[in-house]
């Protein structure tokens, strides 16, 4: 079974789409996060949920 860790972000409406895209791209490229959910409410605030796999090391004997 695959396990994930999640990172929830609240992005204010004052940030541009390009700035948010750049931030999410850097998180994906350098830290291994992938986009799980992105919601934009009517007031313009964005809720972002990122996820990445948890890799567990098993002892080898």
Secondary structure, 3 states (H helix, E strand, C coil): CCCEEEEEEEECCCCCHHHHHHHHHHHHHHHCCEEEEEEECCCCCEEEEEEEECCCCCCCC
